[in-house]
């Protein structure tokens, strides 16, 4: 694979660094391209910085300080891990895309996990939205996937570009650290949401979702909390299997405004094992912020203007992902007033 380090730069200082790298520092560049190890990479960095004006080096340091704030700011803007876990019980694919596009989880204090009542209760004066069906629901769902997909493409491209056009000072010869940092978050998400599907609250939400149409196999799936029934273990006709697949796809593709709302008072509390898991994941997410600060504060060869562009791209993705999650949770709790109390009474009577 061709070594492309020191071949591409951000626009503000690109021509300056390219001229220094290929002209004044051509010998150290040749040594690096021949050996491609950390020592020769560090020597080439020393040569470039040694031939760079002090004003430019000061601007590079300012850009690194500015970028180091990105993980902290995004941890105040993105959706929370609990929100994405709850959303994954209905729409796992969408919630996964949102975890990638967010780059950071919302951290409202370490070891503080939002309760379902806190997440699903209507605040005083909050606007209520009517249920939707048909083309409108499909249009909203498609829009959410488009937004989430664009957010993912944006952060992945932004991280790839940042890694390939700059240098992380303590890992000079490695370009993919910003991209690895970006993709660490969906890894944390999967470690939490997969076991979350077996929790009591996930089972209750699935039952509530299927209550709208009560598909035979889907209701078995929901009631058993992902455990197949004896009938399923003995073998299900192909038509029923296809029906189950269609039901799962339909559940994924339907926005929360197309489902019955979720009465928070009717949901079970988090199990002890789930609380421990969520707290552990919250701690790991905080470590993820620290790792991001370490990476971003060590970036070289980027101007303040380019750093602002990088930051705005990350923040834009986090903001739109938070917007989609907010819309989904608005649908989950949209009928928490008297209409929803009527729904709870109906369920309790059954």
N, C-alpha and C positions, 0 to 999 in steps of 0.2 A: 504494500500500500504506500502510495506517494506521501511523503511528509510535506504538509502544507503549513506548518508553523512559520510565522514571520512572513507569510506570503499575502495575507489579507489583513486590512486594518479598518477601523471606523473612519468615517470621512473627515472629521475635523482635523486630525493630525496624520491622516493616512499617508499623504505624499511626503511629509517630513520624516516619519519613521521609515518609510520604504526607501527613501534616498540614503538615510544614515545606515540602514541595515544592509543594503546591497552595494553601497559605495565605500563609505569610511570603514564599516565593519564587515566588509566582504570576506575577510579571512576567517573571522570567528563564525560567520554564517556558513561558510563552506565546511568548517570543522564540524559544526552542529549537524548539517544535512548529511554528512558522511557518517558520523557516529550516532547521532540522534539519542544521546543520553542526557541525564540531568546536569552533569558537569559542564558539558559544552553548551547546553542551553543557558545555564546561569552565566557563563562567560560572555555569551552573545548579548544577554540582557545588560550586563555591566557595561559592555562596549556602547550599546545604544544609549543608555542613560548617561554615560560619561560624555557623550557628544550631543546631549540635549540641553537646551537652554534651561536655566533655573526657573524661569516663569512657566515653562511648559511642565516641568516636573512638579511645580507647585499646583498647577491645574489638575494634573493626574492624581495627586494626593487628595485634593478636594473632591474629585469625582469618586474616589474610593470611599471616602467618608460618607458621601451622599448615598452611594449604593449600599453601604452597610446598614442603612436605615430601612431598606426595602423589606426584609423579612419581618421586622417588627411591625411595620405599617400594615403589611398584608395580613398579619395575625389579628389585626383589629378590624379587617374588612371582609375576610372570607367567611363562608358558612362554618358552623361548628360541626365537630365529628358526630355528635349525637343527632343533629338534624339530618345529616347525610345517612346515618345508620337507619333512622326511622323512615326516611324517604326510600331507602333501598328495599324495604319490605314490599313496596308496590312497584318501584321503578329502579331496579338494580343497575341497568345500563346507564340511565341518565345520571344517577347518583355517582357512578364511577367516573363518568366524563366530567362531572362537576368537581370531583376530588382532584383530577388532573389539572383542570383549568384554574382552580383556586390558588394553587402553589403553597398555601398555608391554611391551616384550620384556625377558626376564631378561638382565641384563648382568653376567656374571661376569668382569669385567676387559675392558678395551678390546683389540680385536684378538686375543681368545682364542676360538677356535672349537672346540666340543666335537667329538671324534672319534666315528665310528660305534661303535667298540669301547667308548668311555666311555658312550654313550647306550644301547647295546643289550646290555651285559653285566650279568649278574645279580650283585648285591652279595652278600657272604657273609651268610647268614641271611635273605635276602629271600624272601618267601613266593612260591610258585609257584601259578599258577592253571590249572585244566584248560581244554581247548578246549570251546567251546559251539557248539551248532547250533540251528536251528529257532526256536521262539517265544522262547526265552530270549535268543538273539542279537538278534532283532528288537526285543525289549523294551529291552535295553541300548542298542542303537543309537538307538531313539526317545527314550530318556531322555537320551542325550548331546545330541541335537539340541534337545530341549526346554530343557535346562540352558544350552546355548550360545545359543539364541535369547533366553532370558530375560536372560542376561548382556548381550547386545547391546542389547536394549530398555532395560535398566537404565542402561547407560553413555550411550546416546544421549539418553535422556530427562533424565538427570542433567546432562549437558553443556548441553543446550538450556535447561533450567531455570536453571542457573548463569549462562548468558550473558544470559538475558532478565530475570532478577531482580537482577542486580548490574551493576556497571560496571567494565570494565578501564580503569584510569586513563589509560594512554597511547593508547588507541583508544576514546575515550568514546562515539563515535557508532556503534560496531559491536558487535553483540550476539553474533555467531556464532563468535568466536574459540575459546571452549572446545570447541565442536562440531567446528570445523576441526582443532583439535589432536587430538581423539579419532579422527577419520577419517584422519589422516595415517598412522597405524600400518598399517592394511590396505593403503595405497598402497605402503609400504615392503615389506610382505609380498608383494604381487603382483610388484613389480620383481625380487624374488629367486626366488620359487617358479616363475614361468613359465619362465625359463631353466633352473632346477633340474630341470625335468621331462626335459630333454635330456641330463642328466649320466649317467655310468656307474652311479652308485649308485642313481639313480631307476629306471633300466632293470633293475638287479638285483633291486630290491624288487618291481617289477611282475612280473617273471618268477617270483619266489618266491610272490607272491600268486596268480597264475593257475595255478601248479603244482598247486593243490588240485583244480581241475576241468578245466584245459586246454581252455577254449573256443576253437574254431578261430580266429575273427577276433581275439578278445582276445589270444590268444597271439602272433599276428602283430604286433598293436599293441605288446605289451610288448617283444618281441624287437627290434623296429626302433627302439625309443626314440622313439616318436611319429611316425616316418616311415612313411607308407603303403607297403605292398608293391606290386609291379608289378600284382598281381591287383586290388588295391584301386584303383590308378590307372586300370586299364582298365575298371573298372566292376564293382560287386558287386551280385548280386541283392538285391532289396529285403528278402527274408527274412533274408539274412545281415547286412544293415545293421541291421535291427531286433534281430537277435541280438547284434550288437556293442553296440548301445545298451543292451540289457538287461544285458549283462555289465558294462558300465561303471557302470550304476545299481546293480547288485548289489554291485559292489566298493565303491562309495561307502556303501551302506547296511549293510555288514557290519562289525561292530566287530573290532578286532585279535584278540580272543579267539576269533573264528571263523575266522581265517586261520592258516596254518602260521607258526610263529615264524621270526624272521630271524636266522641265524647271523652274528654280527658278523665272524667270521674269514673268512667267505666273501664279504664285500662289498669292492668296490674302494675305494681311497682317493679322497679328493676331488681332482678335477683342479685344475691350477694356476689356470685361469680361474675355477673355482668358489670356490676359496679366496680369490682376490682379491675376487670379488663378495661373499662372505659377510663379509669383513673391512670392505669399504666400507659394506655395509649395517649392520654393527655400529657403525661410526662415525656413520652417519646416525641410528641409533637413539639414540646418546648425545646427539647434537644435539637430537633430539626431547625427551629428558629436560630439557635446558637450556631449550628453548622453553617447555615446560610449567611449569618453575620460574618463568620470566619472567612468564607469564600469571597463574599462581595467586598469586604474590606481589604482583600489582598490582590485585587485586580489592578493590572498595570496597562498603560497605553490606551486609555480612554479619556475623552474630554468631559467636562461638566455637561455640555450640551448633549453629547451622546448618552451620558449617564441618565439625564432627564428623560430622553426618549425610551431607554430601556426600562426605566422605572414606570413610566406612564403605560407602557405596554403590559407590564405585569399587573399593575393596579387596575387597568381596564378589564382584563380577564377575571380578576378576583371580584370586581364589582358586578359584572354581568352574571357570574355564577351565584353570587349572593342574591341578586335580583330574581333569578329563576327559583332558588330555594325559598325565598320569601313568597313568591307567587304560589308555589306548591303548598306551603304551610298555611297560606291564606285560604286555600281551598279545603285543606283538612279541617280547619276550625271555623269555616264560614258560617255554620249554622249552630253556633253554640248557645244561642238564646232559646226561646220557648220552642222553636221548631225542633231543635236537637233534643231538648228534654222530652218531647213527645216521642222521638225516635228511641231514646233510652228506655222509656216506659214500655214501648212495644217489644223491645228486645228482652226486657226482664220478665214480661208476661209469657214469653215463649218457653 
